[in-house]
Amino acid sequence: MGSLCFNDGVQDDRQPWWKAATFYQVYPASFKDSNDDGWGDLPGLISKVDYLHGLGVDCIWVSPIFESPQKDMGYDVSDYQKIYAPYGTIEDVDALIQTCHERGMKLILDLVVNHTSAEHEWFQESRSSRTNPKRDWYIWKPPRYDAGGNRQPPTNWRGYFAGSTWTWDEHTQEYYLHLYASEQPDLNWENAETREAIYEETMRFWLRRGVDGFRIDTVNKYSKRTEYIDAAVTDKNSPYQAAPEMWCNGPRIHEFIREINQVLAPFSAVSVGELSNTPDPKQVLPYVSTRARELDMVFEFSVIRLGNGDLFTGKYIYKPFTLSQLKALTEKWQCFIEGTDSWATVFCENHDNGRAVSRFGDTSTPELWRASARTIALWQATLTGTLFLYQGQELGMTNMPASWDISHYQDVEAVNFFAEAVASRNEQRIQATKHGLSILARDHARLPFRWNEDDNVGFTTDSAKSWMRIPREKGISVESQLGDRTSVLEFYREMLRLRKRFQGVFVFGTHTLLDRENESTWAYIKEGFLTTKDGHRMRGRALVVMNFTVERAPLVDVSAALGCAPESTRLMVTTACGAVRGAKDELSAWEGRIYCDFGPEICI
Ligand code: NOJ
């Protein structure tokens, strides 16, 4: 766990390894299939660790690989100590750990312990009778009855995947709670015996096998308010209401997370928690303050949620946003750690969102796709905090083609939200949901990773067997981009190197937003300390300036922004290549640049 360092742009020798590390999320079902069944697997991943190593990845996070009925792609675990057979075996995990460690890389697993699968033996026991010793391991409540004597759930809460958070159990005549699908019952963290089983049978089991830590799913939902009362009615058209105040950041959450910390600490394991519904920095800080001994890092979702409608009922009713909103949110989550002992994460993709280039960039032509994907890389690689990449982001992978119809969406959330829209018989809502899904759905990020230009994209050997359809566009693959200096992939590789080399500025530096109302270009200053070859510490400043439009854009006054004489400023990076490079004082379409007052002039 972290040592006590305050974030003031100083890169300190006492900093833990994971701050300057690049993490890379693998969604195993879609990464690399080694046995021709159309489903990615661990031997496939092992065969590609060298690719990730070459890219500059320090730590791999693998989304859930455990035994599961796959109602939510493995985020419904039925046995934490077994591997879902299509992924491989526990020996494959050992081999993956070894493969990473031999290359000086780390491996973290996804810890999903807010809920289990309904098929987990703990739940099978819990639901077997009201007197079973594990009855209290889950959250069971008696029904309510309305004036007409009809049975009703204990509260009016809406679940993430639409419908009620409660499912009736005929056998024991009570409801159980599930914030997600009905096949994902919530564990009762109030029960100390349950918590100890989680720590021992999920966490320590894998830590003893050598994993380096966990990405912790839904980390702020373990402590629920225990009154179990109705939420305020915010959607008059539904019997079910958004109720995050009832089950998010609840009264005992920090106590539970400190216990988690005590499990991780003896293994010096890293933790990154998924912290949803918490957009207030004051509320986030206690989770990631080093002194509080809770989590090393969290994912805060304000940036990645841009474009989403209301998180509950209207999530897939797309809400357009402006560049200044994107800037302001980035600034907010860059600056919240300054002067504190906490730490930030940097990411713009994961398995729960549409692809970044399709949301923040421009995919209307191959040139604009490339230019905007490279500028997104520049943006991410120059931000303070630990950088997380999602598989395929480094290739500029895009959302599904617009021509694909709704039958290609397989994710439980997409399917349920669309079914809900259809049930409303409101044509406008149906069309709006379709549109929102085409930009935001979780399915987009789950399309097979593209290794080559073949019909099977090198993911599998028979595209007909692939669990998700394989798009056919050319040019978005490792094969087509590797070695091409104008590609998205090679740009990511260069940027990851540069970020490490000047980490005092890019990873640890302070962030100052310039010209915040400008809706075309985005400019910020990164400032921190760098150590010269002869061991001196010097202050370094970088100006990151990016054109987020297809129009040429005037360049800011670089020397004024950097606060130094024109002859001391250097162009360190431009995303543009050859003929499309902008003029000296003008950025071309989607061009991004870094100017600095230190280091060599490197044009990549
Ligand atoms: C967050 C995960 O990222 C998501 O994929 C999953 O559906 C929910 N948690 C439930 O585990």
Residues whose N, C-alpha, C, O or C-beta is under 5 A from the ligand:
A	BS01	NOJ	D72 Y75 Y180 D217 T218 D352
